[in-house]
Amino acid sequence: MLSFLGLYSALIASTWIIVGVYIAGKYYPGYSHKKQFCSELGAAGSPTEKLSPIINNYPLGLLFCLFGWYVLQLKDTPTLITLVGWLTISHGVATWLAGYFPMDANPQTKTPTLSCQIHSWAGLIMLLSLFFAAIFVAMSDYVSIGFRFFSILAVAFTGYFVILLARAFKQQGDAGLYQRLAYGVQLLWLSAFSLVI
């Protein structure tokens, strides 16, 4: 049963986050999915500061760790795939940290609190863990050539959307949209990976 849940936990997480962010956004008056980060739902002083981590970060972190554990349990996997398991667990732990340590209410603040700094580092680990996981899969012959190519595309599109995100954040534009696109590509890749292994 645990192995079955582990296998599909990445797919569950991808669906869960869509529903969880949508629900939390409903309880945040005036929240813009296009302009605001997902993390702003759990920001210090936000209307959903307590709700968002409970329905998003904590269960999602568990699902990511569970999938990482599943990958580690696979027999005769090459080192690169084992690293993907550990990276997915790192992603889950960082998801917990990002929920426990809220960002500041104003993402543009010049002097972020310690909690916000920890949150930001956790967010960076979340981004890089799945970014490198896709690179490692692309380098491994454990999966088909087609999926290796798909992994390369996922890395390229993630990088592209992150560049657009940085630009939008600097210009105070649609940063929320590009964050969702970048993370959406990563979760799509992780879900697909769970189906091919």
MOJOUR-V364573 format. One record per backbone hydrogen bond with DSSP energy under -1.0 kcal/mol. NH is the residue of the N-H (numbers start at 1). CO is the residue of the C=O. If there is no record, write none. Layout:
# MOJOUR-V364573
nh->NH co->CO
nh->NH co->CO
This chain:
# MOJOUR-V364573
nh->5 co->1
nh->6 co->2
nh->7 co->3
nh->8 co->4
nh->12 co->8
nh->13 co->9
nh->14 co->10
nh->15 co->11
nh->16 co->12
nh->17 co->13
nh->19 co->15
nh->20 co->16
nh->21 co->17
nh->22 co->18
nh->23 co->19
nh->24 co->20
nh->25 co->21
nh->26 co->22
nh->27 co->24
nh->28 co->25
nh->31 co->28
nh->36 co->32
nh->41 co->38
nh->42 co->39
nh->44 co->103
nh->46 co->43
nh->49 co->46
nh->52 co->48
nh->54 co->50
nh->55 co->51
nh->56 co->52
nh->58 co->53
nh->60 co->56
nh->61 co->57
nh->62 co->58
nh->63 co->59
nh->64 co->60
nh->65 co->61
nh->66 co->62
nh->67 co->63
nh->68 co->64
nh->69 co->65
nh->70 co->66
nh->71 co->67
nh->72 co->68
nh->73 co->69
nh->74 co->71
nh->82 co->78
nh->83 co->79
nh->84 co->80
nh->85 co->81
nh->86 co->82
nh->87 co->83
nh->88 co->84
nh->89 co->85
nh->90 co->86
nh->91 co->87
nh->92 co->88
nh->93 co->89
nh->94 co->90
nh->95 co->91
nh->96 co->92
nh->97 co->93
nh->98 co->94
nh->99 co->95
nh->100 co->96
nh->101 co->97
nh->109 co->106
nh->117 co->113
nh->118 co->114
nh->119 co->115
nh->120 co->116
nh->121 co->117
nh->122 co->118
nh->123 co->119
nh->124 co->120
nh->125 co->121
nh->126 co->122
nh->127 co->123
nh->128 co->124
nh->129 co->125
nh->130 co->126
nh->131 co->127
nh->132 co->128
nh->133 co->129
nh->134 co->130
nh->135 co->131
nh->136 co->132
nh->137 co->133
nh->138 co->134
nh->139 co->135
nh->140 co->137
nh->148 co->144
nh->149 co->145
nh->150 co->146
nh->151 co->147
nh->152 co->148
nh->153 co->149
nh->154 co->150
nh->155 co->151
nh->156 co->152
nh->157 co->153
nh->158 co->154
nh->159 co->155
nh->160 co->156
nh->161 co->157
nh->162 co->158
nh->163 co->159
nh->164 co->160
nh->165 co->161
nh->166 co->162
nh->167 co->163
nh->168 co->164
nh->169 co->165
nh->170 co->166
nh->171 co->167
nh->173 co->168
nh->175 co->173
nh->177 co->34
nh->178 co->174
nh->179 co->175
nh->180 co->176
nh->181 co->177
nh->182 co->178
nh->183 co->179
nh->184 co->180
nh->185 co->181
nh->186 co->182
nh->187 co->183
nh->188 co->184
nh->189 co->185
nh->190 co->186
nh->191 co->187
nh->192 co->188
nh->193 co->189
nh->194 co->190
nh->196 co->192
nh->197 co->193
